[in-house]
Amino acid sequence: MAVDLRDRVFGLIQTQLAGKLRYRCLVFQSSDLAVLAKVSEFSQEGAPVLGANAEVIPYLDLIDDVGALSCAKVLERIDGVCGTSPLVLAGPLNFLNYWSDQMQGAFWKHLAGFTHGPGIIVIDTPRDDVSEGPFRLVAKIPGTDVRYLKSRLASTQDGLV
């Protein structure tokens, strides 16, 4: 399964974040933390197809001694990386649980509307607020519980309907 999953993740990065597409965020979700770690590893290995080695922000870097960093600080950090390098936001994104629903919504809407740079790859556990909100489920990777999502805005612009 590992080789097939690696090839699938590489292929999805290449097709779902292709330079001609406007919306530049791809979300992978799995409830199996071991699989999530593999998807994160494969995403980092596959990101150079987007033009540069990936910058990685592990979820632990977004939590301090008190709790989660603010939404504004997290988005500032993400935007600081994404202009020139692909970004892998390596989850699970447990820091989101510290934020209000409104802040979580702002975070996901920002990622869903992301249109510049090589792209963002988000690795997380399944979240209904994401797939029912600014992102939509595209499909599952066959033989796994890994699903991938793209911005709802991409449905018409990128022809992903």
Residue pairs with C-beta under 8 A, 6 or more apart in sequence:
1 143
1 144
2 38
4 143
5 35
5 38
5 39
5 42
5 141
5 144
5 146
6 38
6 42
6 45
6 46
8 141
8 142
9 28
9 39
9 42
9 43
9 46
9 141
10 42
10 45
10 46
10 49
12 26
12 141
12 148
13 26
13 43
13 46
13 47
13 49
13 50
13 119
13 121
14 46
14 49
16 26
16 138
16 148
16 150
17 24
17 26
17 50
17 86
17 118
17 119
17 121
19 50
21 154
21 157
21 158
22 115
22 153
22 154
22 157
22 158
23 112
23 113
23 114
23 115
23 150
23 151
23 153
23 154
23 157
23 158
24 82
24 114
24 115
24 116
24 117
24 118
24 119
24 120
25 111
25 112
25 114
25 119
25 120
25 121
25 122
25 150
25 151
26 119
26 120
26 121
26 122
26 148
26 149
26 150
27 111
27 121
27 122
27 124
27 130
27 135
27 148
27 149
27 150
28 36
28 39
28 43
28 121
28 122
28 123
28 124
28 146
28 147
28 148
29 124
29 125
29 126
29 127
29 130
29 146
29 147
29 148
29 149
30 36
30 39
30 125
30 126
30 144
30 145
30 146
30 147
31 125
31 126
31 145
32 145
33 92
33 125
35 144
35 145
35 146
36 91
36 92
36 123
36 124
36 125
39 123
39 146
40 88
40 90
40 91
40 123
43 54
43 88
43 90
43 121
43 123
44 54
44 56
44 88
44 90
47 53
47 54
47 86
47 88
47 118
47 121
48 54
48 86
50 86
50 118
50 119
51 86
51 118
52 84
52 85
52 86
52 118
53 85
53 86
54 85
54 86
54 87
54 88
54 121
55 81
55 85
55 86
55 87
55 88
56 87
56 88
56 90
57 77
57 78
57 81
57 87
57 88
57 89
57 90
58 90
59 89
59 90
59 91
59 92
59 93
59 94
59 95
62 68
62 69
62 74
62 77
62 93
62 95
63 69
63 94
63 95
63 98
67 95
67 98
68 74
68 95
68 96
68 97
68 98
68 99
69 77
69 95
71 99
71 103
71 106
71 107
74 95
74 107
75 107
75 110
78 87
78 89
78 110
78 111
78 120
81 87
82 114
82 116
82 117
82 118
82 119
82 120
83 116
83 117
84 117
84 118
85 117
85 118
86 117
86 118
86 119
86 120
86 121
87 117
87 119
87 120
87 121
88 121
88 123
89 120
89 121
89 122
89 123
89 124
90 123
91 122
91 123
91 124
91 125
92 123
92 124
92 125
93 122
93 124
93 125
96 104
96 107
96 127
99 107
101 129
104 129
105 129
105 133
105 134
108 129
108 130
108 133
108 134
108 135
109 133
109 134
111 120
111 122
111 134
111 135
111 151
112 133
112 134
112 135
112 151
112 152
112 153
113 134
113 151
113 153
114 120
114 151
124 130
126 147
130 149
131 137
131 149
134 151
134 152
134 153
135 149
135 150
135 151
135 152
136 149
136 150
136 151
136 152
136 155
137 147
137 148
137 149
138 147
138 148
138 149
138 150
138 160
139 147
139 148
140 146
140 147
140 148
141 147
141 148
150 158
150 160
154 160
155 161
